[in-house]
Amino acid sequence: MCTLATEGIQYGCGHYVSQRSTHKDDCGSKYCIWSNRHAPNCPHCPQCSRFLGPDSKEVIKAKVPEYCDTCDYWWKKNNTYRRQQPQQ
C-alpha cells in the first residue's frame, strides 16, 4: 500500500489536516493501483488495493488554536447553536 508525505495544519483540537502532498512512497506492489509496478491492463484489478496508507510523514507547517471544521461543528459553544428552536 503506497503512502504520501504531506504538509498541513495542526489544529487546537489535535487534528492534523493535510494541505498538500510532497511526494509518494511507492510500495512496489503490482497489486496496488497507486504503485509504479501496477500494470495498465491488470487482470487482477478488481482485487487490487485501491487506497493509500496512512501518511508516511506529516510536516506541520502551521499550528492554529482554533478547532478543525469537524470539531468546531460538534464542540463549538457546547453545541448550543444546533439546538436552537426555529424562530416564529
C-alpha positions as CSV (number, residue, x, y, z in Angstrom):
1,M,0.0,0.0,0.0
2,C,1.5,3.3,-1.1
3,T,1.7,6.3,1.3
4,L,2.1,10.0,0.9
5,A,4.3,12.5,2.7
6,T,2.2,15.6,3.4
7,E,2.3,19.2,4.7
8,G,-0.5,20.5,6.7
9,I,-2.0,22.4,9.7
10,Q,-2.2,21.2,13.3
11,Y,-5.4,22.5,14.9
12,G,-6.1,23.2,18.6
13,C,-8.3,20.1,18.9
14,G,-5.2,18.0,18.0
15,H,-6.2,17.1,14.4
16,Y,-3.8,17.3,11.6
17,V,-5.3,18.4,8.2
18,S,-3.2,17.8,5.1
19,Q,-2.9,20.7,2.8
20,R,-0.7,19.2,0.1
21,S,1.3,16.1,-0.6
22,T,5.1,16.5,-1.2
23,H,5.8,13.0,-2.6
24,K,4.5,9.4,-2.8
25,D,6.3,6.5,-1.2
26,D,5.8,3.6,-3.6
27,C,5.1,0.2,-2.1
28,G,6.4,-1.6,-5.2
29,S,3.4,-4.0,-5.3
30,K,1.9,-5.0,-8.6
31,Y,-1.4,-5.3,-6.8
32,C,-1.6,-1.6,-5.7
33,I,-3.2,0.7,-8.2
34,W,-1.0,3.6,-6.9
35,S,2.3,1.8,-7.5
36,N,4.5,2.3,-10.5
37,R,4.6,-1.5,-10.8
38,H,0.8,-1.8,-11.4
39,A,0.1,-2.9,-14.9
40,P,-2.2,-0.7,-17.0
41,N,-4.1,-3.8,-18.2
42,C,-4.1,-5.7,-14.9
43,P,-6.3,-8.8,-14.9
44,H,-6.5,-8.8,-11.1
45,C,-7.6,-5.2,-10.9
46,P,-11.0,-5.7,-9.1
47,Q,-9.0,-7.2,-6.2
48,C,-6.1,-4.7,-6.3
49,S,-5.6,-2.3,-3.4
50,R,-7.3,1.0,-4.1
51,F,-6.5,3.0,-1.0
52,L,-3.4,4.9,0.1
53,G,-2.0,4.0,3.5
54,P,-1.6,6.5,6.4
55,D,0.7,9.4,5.7
56,S,4.3,8.3,5.9
57,K,5.4,11.8,7.1
58,E,3.3,14.7,8.3
59,V,5.1,18.1,8.3
60,I,3.3,20.7,10.4
61,K,3.5,24.0,8.5
62,A,1.3,25.9,11.0
63,K,-0.3,25.4,14.4
64,V,-3.6,27.3,15.0
65,P,-5.6,27.5,18.3
66,E,-8.9,27.1,16.5
67,Y,-10.6,23.7,16.2
68,C,-10.8,22.0,12.8
69,D,-14.1,22.2,10.9
70,T,-15.5,18.9,12.1
71,C,-14.6,19.5,15.8
72,D,-15.9,23.1,15.6
73,Y,-19.2,21.8,14.4
74,W,-19.5,19.3,17.2
75,W,-18.0,21.2,20.1
76,K,-18.4,24.9,19.4
77,K,-20.2,26.6,22.4
78,N,-21.3,23.1,23.7
79,N,-23.4,22.5,20.6
80,T,-25.9,25.3,21.5
81,Y,-26.2,26.7,18.0
82,R,-27.6,23.4,16.7
83,R,-30.2,23.1,19.5
84,Q,-31.8,26.5,19.0
85,Q,-35.5,26.4,18.4
86,P,-36.7,27.7,15.0
87,Q,-37.8,31.4,15.0
88,Q,-41.5,32.0,14.5
